[in-house]
Amino acid sequence: MQTDLQKIVSISGQPGLFKYLSQARHGTIVESIKDGKRTCVPASVKVSSMAEITVYASSGDDLPLKEVFTKIRERNGGEKAISHKSPVEELMAYFEETVPECNKEKIYPHHVKKIIAWYNILQENQMLDFVEDKKEEQEEARDGDESENSSSNDLQQS
């Protein structure tokens, strides 16, 4: 089953990740990925979708968290990453090796700890097969159409 990162959320002040279920009158209804417990998060609490979170890159463009998770998965062969409780130096070295284009000046150890903890939660629950973004699918379809059109134009000119 593919995971839509748009529906996986982090809640400020609470550990772990949650599945977005629906909007309630006074907040958001979520389900814990770890234990499946449902709860209503008040509207005053910050809820961040994994699809909206990015990592600072040295090129100036930010890397979507989906790309970072994919790089970690490729490095570990789909297995768990190192523990988020590892020493800071080890965590930073691991992250810089895995995501070399990250901006080392703007990424702090607490960011890396969260990213690795989130990755391990998703890995434990077999949720690392991500749904393609609609924008990406449309661009790929458009690129495919353009290449088909150009090859048919080449044939017509012959």
N, C-alpha and C positions, 0 to 999 in steps of 0.2 A: 504494500500500500504506500502511495506517495504522500509526503508530508507537505502541506501548504504552510510555509513560514509566516504567512499573513495571519494565520489562525493560532500560532504559537506565541504566547506573550510572557513577558517578565513583569512582575509586579513590584514596584518600589517598596522596599522594607520587608519583602518576603523571599525566602530562599527558593530556588527551583524554578521550574517552568510550568506553564499552565496552558490548557487548550481553551480558546475563546469559544463560548457556547452561544450566548446571546446578550442583548442589551436589556437591562431591567429599568424600571422607573427611576431608581436611585443609584444605579451603578451598572456594573458588568458582571455577568455570570460566567465563571470559569471553573475548569476541572483540573486538579493537580495531575500532572503526568506521572508522578511517582506513585501516588496511592489512590488516584481516581476520585478523591473527595471533591464535591462541588461546593462552591462558596460564592457569595455575592460581594464583589469588591466595590466599596463606595466610590462615587464619582470624584471625590476629592483626592483619591489616590492615583498616582501616575501608573498607567498601564502602557507598556511599550511592545509593539509587535516586532518579532525577530526580523521581519522583512524590511522594517524601517531603520534598523540599527546598522551602522557602518563603522569601519575601522579606518583611522587616518592612514593615508598612503603618502609616500614621499613624492609621488608624481603630482600631487595636488588633488587628484580625483580620489574620493573615498571608496574603499572596497566594501561591497555589501557583505553582511555576515554569512550569507549563503556561500559565497566564494571562499571565505575563510574556513568554514566548516568543510567544504569540499577539499581544500588543500590539506587540512588536518586528516581527513578520512583517507586521502591518497597516500599521505606519508605513513599512516599507521595500518594501511591495508584493511580498513574498515573496523579495526579493533579500537579499544579504548585508548585515549591519549594518556599522558602522564597525569598524576593526581594534581588537582588544583591546590593541594596542601603541600606540594613540593617546595623546596627552598626557592626564594625569589630569583636568584641568579640562574638556577636550573630552568625555571619557568620562562624567564625572558630569553635565554639562549634557545630553548626549544621553539618558542614562538617566532623569534627572528629567523631561525633556520627554515621553519615551515612557511612563513609568510615574509619572504625577504623584502618585498616592496612596502612593508609597513613603515610608518614614520616613527623611528625609534625615539625621537625627542618628545612626541606627543602621546605615546602609548605608555601607560603606567602599569605597574604590577597588578593593581586591583582590577584593571580592565582585562588583563590576560587571565587572571584567576577566574573571572566571571565567564569569559569566552570558553575556557577549557572545561569548566564545570558544566556549562550549558551543553557543550559538545558531548561530554560523557553521559549526560542525562538522555540526550537524543539517541546516542549509540546504544545505551542499555535498553531502550525501548524500541529499537529497530526503526527509528524515524529519520534516517539520514538520506533517504531516497526522496529528493525534493521535487515538487511540482515545478514545471517551467513557468516563468512569468509570462503573462499574456503578451506583454510588449516584446519579449524575446521571441515568442512563437510567431508573432506578426512580422517581425523583422526577418526571421528565417524564411518565412513563407514568401515575403516580398523579394528577398535576395534570390530565392529559388525561381520565382516567376521571372525576374530580370535575367537570370542566366539562361532560362529556357527561351525567353524572347530573343536574346542576343544570338543564341545558337540557331534559332529558326531564321533570324535575319541573315546570319552568315550563309545559311543554306540557300535562301532566296537570292542572294547576290551572286551565287556561283553559277 
